[in-house]
Amino acid sequence: MIFSTLFKASMKTQFADRTNFFVDIFASGLSILSDFILIVFLLGSMRTIKGWTLAELAFIYGITEGGWGFFRLFGEGLHNFEDLIVTGKFDTFLLRPVSPIIQIMLQKIDFKRAGIIIQAVAVGLWGVYNIESDFSLVFWFFLLMFFSVIMTFEINIFLASIAFWTTRNKDIIVLAFYSTKNASYYPADIYNRLIRGIITFIIPVATTGYYPLSFLTGKSGNVFYLASPAIACTLLILPCAIIWNTGLKKYTGSGT
């Protein structure tokens, strides 16, 4: 009931100017697509990077950006969580008998972010079509994107929770998530051991694309690579819950 009410309210507000609505969708998708265009230019002369083709990088890119797109669609409040803390608006979420996280995610559904999802799916399916494999990769593409969505939400809930202690956390988000997300567009084995360890075990964004595709394309025979997204998402649940609930207990309100 709450979801449908807020969904309709967000849709009505953003669909008031239809021309602007569709322009925003197109612009949001195009702005993110520039990241993949950069990859195309980088591989233009090399054709492959560490044995990975452009189509395979497109597959990984689509999974990563698909997760990011769904997060921005529903997670705008989490993405700008410091604003709720600084202004004291978070106090109001604690007065309602509904989980604060659910309220934060539903306070604004940013439909223009659908452009990110559309271009991510388009690029990823282009990659699937051009990878020399059977079309079971279509199934794996959407399954891995599902795990990418879950992981992106988990990581950003963790990073948003830091604002309970620091008040402002946007710089932390840029350092911890944006940089690792962009790093995960490329195969993890091109990085040194430190960077590879960070995007595998600390902020495990590489587990949703690089490792599963390594197994699916025969670059690795380690079956655990295929299970890495489910393992990483499961292991992230506990620290996310701990830091969020600890932050809630610490939070005393800003006063108005």
Steps between C-alpha positions, in 0.01 A plus 500: 500500500774746597710394202217546250402839645855638488560342160195673352589831668855492360374400156238776493747766609773407251263426210335844521727630223522203264753655265738580783439154649614315188787741438624432854482124441697534177755736656560280805562195281724689259711650777580156640548348154801729461684268741458209259593718202827571681559125531437464124762764423749345742466160333484645150862430421557202729182301421543304823626571850657207685311268264164668561309623196284812474186282499602341830570841652157612376346207687677601822419867447129424451483304824677770702305792359171309515544462875591868530199604292252310719664646809463855370138427406402408856798603710523875446433556871784267599730657245437844656460373856726768646245763396236329715739502797617860453150644458342287772248348258609152605327560835160475331575150371549377855149607602323265258439128558685404182867413452702822445688337210174421320376855557826648373490290185135577430501871580600567140510253214720671241354372173745686280765254617325241284724629222800351682330160515396509134848579370660246739271222374556605138880498535496174698280318248719628219787338685306174539424496127865547405656258750573165340273298725145368510212727595475360850712807573180703475371320808830550682510866402167578667571276800836670559337841458256399776794430731659828390184683612507332841872565546472866398225555756696318772818698438314831493303421817834435668647826366186698586521371859839667540317835500363414846854562627648742245182690401639555151601198295486591130879505470510153654244377244707640213819339631354167610231433241537709185869421463454126559191488274697656216789262567264204468429582133832334421630149574636487854820328392630819336541658845764446764431274797380785725235636261390150404460412868292812568250439218483129584488482880438847648266670253433189290366660183714270282311195623185578300664527158865412461515176702178336372580588139851359545340163570224531238748578222747231604771738616487331839389155608429610858129436554504724807541793262146434382372500858696812600208747461272301731780447752599868503141626532432257786815598688422871464160474669633468855745797503237717329241412764748552784624844393150623411341387827797626701469836327128515575566440870770768500287756316347753738336735251609840381235702678275750320 
